[in-house]
């Protein structure tokens, strides 16, 4: 199970992606990893940040800071809150609580990680497919 305070992109079952990958099997893994690293993580982070709430409290807000980081792995990535414990300076570990609706200042689950991922998952899939097609055309023409 994916942790509720991370966004995990998973394209299993995408026949469009599978078709594009089969055309250049020796390069498809490298192409997808490059797209995810250069564009995919940024797209999903922007989606998540778009759904992040901003409180009326006078403080540094995660939405307007560098509050997320990516963890890349082969053919995928996770987006997680930057930092550790909420009480550490510069940490955005408190993001776990607003996302789940826990804590004294937040009673409603806002699920911004899931909403942001859902909003951008198709965009990232399209970017990966477009790059696979481009590389395939380059190989054929080249």
C-alpha positions as CSV (number, residue, x, y, z in Angstrom):
1,X,0.0,0.0,0.0
2,X,1.2,3.5,-0.8
3,X,1.5,5.8,2.2
4,X,-1.3,8.4,2.2
5,X,1.2,11.3,2.4
6,X,3.1,10.4,-0.8
7,X,2.2,10.3,-4.4
8,X,3.2,7.2,-6.2
9,X,2.8,7.1,-10.0
10,X,2.1,3.7,-11.5
11,X,1.4,3.1,-15.2
12,X,0.8,-0.6,-15.0
13,X,-2.1,-1.6,-17.2
14,X,-1.6,1.3,-19.7
15,X,-1.9,-0.3,-23.1
16,X,-0.8,3.0,-24.8
17,X,2.4,3.0,-22.9
18,X,3.0,-0.7,-23.5
19,X,2.6,-0.2,-27.2
20,X,5.0,2.7,-27.3
21,X,7.5,0.8,-25.2
22,X,7.4,-2.3,-27.4
23,X,8.5,-0.3,-30.5
24,X,11.9,0.5,-28.9
25,X,12.3,-2.2,-26.2
26,X,16.1,-1.6,-25.8
27,X,15.6,2.2,-25.1
28,X,12.1,2.5,-23.6
29,X,13.2,2.1,-19.9
30,X,15.9,4.8,-20.3
31,X,13.5,7.1,-22.1
32,X,10.8,6.8,-19.5
33,X,13.2,7.2,-16.6
34,X,14.5,10.4,-18.2
35,X,11.0,11.8,-18.7
36,X,10.0,11.0,-15.2
37,X,13.1,12.7,-13.8
38,X,13.0,15.8,-16.0
39,X,9.3,16.5,-16.3
40,X,7.1,13.9,-14.5
41,X,8.1,14.7,-11.0
42,X,7.7,18.5,-11.6
43,X,4.3,18.0,-13.0
44,X,3.0,15.9,-10.1
45,X,4.6,18.3,-7.5
46,X,2.8,21.3,-9.2
47,X,-0.4,19.3,-9.0
48,X,0.0,18.5,-5.3
49,X,1.0,22.1,-4.5
50,X,-2.1,23.4,-6.3
51,X,-4.3,21.5,-3.8
52,X,-2.3,22.4,-0.6
53,X,-4.2,24.5,1.8
54,X,-2.9,27.7,3.3
55,X,-3.8,28.6,6.8
56,X,-4.4,32.1,8.2
57,X,-1.6,31.6,10.7
58,X,1.5,33.7,10.4
59,X,4.1,31.2,9.4
60,X,6.1,29.8,6.4
61,X,3.6,27.8,4.4
62,X,4.5,24.6,2.6
63,X,2.5,25.7,-0.5
64,X,4.9,28.6,-1.1
65,X,8.1,26.8,-0.1
66,X,10.2,24.0,-1.4
67,X,8.2,21.5,0.6
68,X,8.2,18.4,-1.6
69,X,10.9,16.1,-2.8
70,X,11.0,13.2,-5.2
71,X,12.4,9.7,-4.7
72,X,13.2,8.3,-8.1
73,X,13.4,4.6,-8.9
74,X,13.4,2.5,-12.0
75,X,10.2,3.4,-14.1
76,X,8.6,5.4,-11.3
77,X,8.9,7.9,-8.5
78,X,7.4,8.9,-5.2
79,X,6.7,12.5,-4.1
80,X,7.0,13.0,-0.4
81,X,7.1,15.9,2.1
82,X,10.5,17.4,2.6
83,X,12.0,17.2,6.0
84,X,11.4,15.0,9.0
85,X,9.6,15.7,12.2
86,X,7.3,18.7,12.3
87,X,9.3,20.2,15.1
88,X,12.5,20.5,13.1
89,X,13.4,23.9,11.7
90,X,12.8,23.9,7.9
91,X,10.8,20.7,8.0
92,X,7.5,20.2,6.4
93,X,6.8,16.9,8.1
94,X,3.5,18.4,9.4
95,X,2.1,17.8,5.9
96,X,1.1,14.3,7.0
97,X,-1.5,15.7,9.3
98,X,-3.4,18.1,6.9
99,X,-3.5,15.5,4.3
100,X,-5.1,13.0,6.6
101,X,-7.3,15.5,8.6
102,X,-5.5,14.9,11.9
103,X,-4.2,17.3,14.4
104,X,-5.6,20.2,16.5
105,X,-5.9,22.7,13.6
106,X,-7.2,20.4,10.9
107,X,-10.3,18.2,11.3
108,X,-11.0,17.4,7.6
109,X,-8.9,15.1,5.3
110,X,-7.8,17.2,2.4
111,X,-6.0,14.5,0.4
112,X,-3.9,17.0,-1.6
113,X,-1.3,14.3,-2.5
114,X,-3.9,12.1,-4.1
115,X,-5.8,14.9,-5.8
116,X,-2.6,16.4,-7.2
117,X,-1.4,13.1,-8.5
118,X,-4.8,12.3,-10.0
119,X,-4.8,15.7,-11.8
120,X,-1.4,15.2,-13.4
121,X,-1.0,11.4,-13.9
122,X,-2.5,11.5,-17.4
123,X,-0.2,14.4,-18.3
124,X,2.9,12.5,-17.2
125,X,1.7,9.4,-19.1
126,X,1.2,11.5,-22.3
127,X,4.7,13.0,-21.8
128,X,6.3,9.6,-21.6
129,X,4.4,8.3,-24.6
130,X,5.3,11.4,-26.7
131,X,8.9,11.0,-25.8
132,X,8.9,7.3,-26.7
133,X,7.3,8.1,-30.1
134,X,9.8,10.9,-30.7
135,X,12.8,8.6,-29.9
136,X,11.3,5.8,-32.1
137,X,10.8,8.2,-35.0
138,X,14.4,9.4,-34.5
139,X,15.7,5.8,-34.7
140,X,13.6,5.0,-37.7
141,X,14.5,8.2,-39.5
142,X,18.0,8.3,-38.3
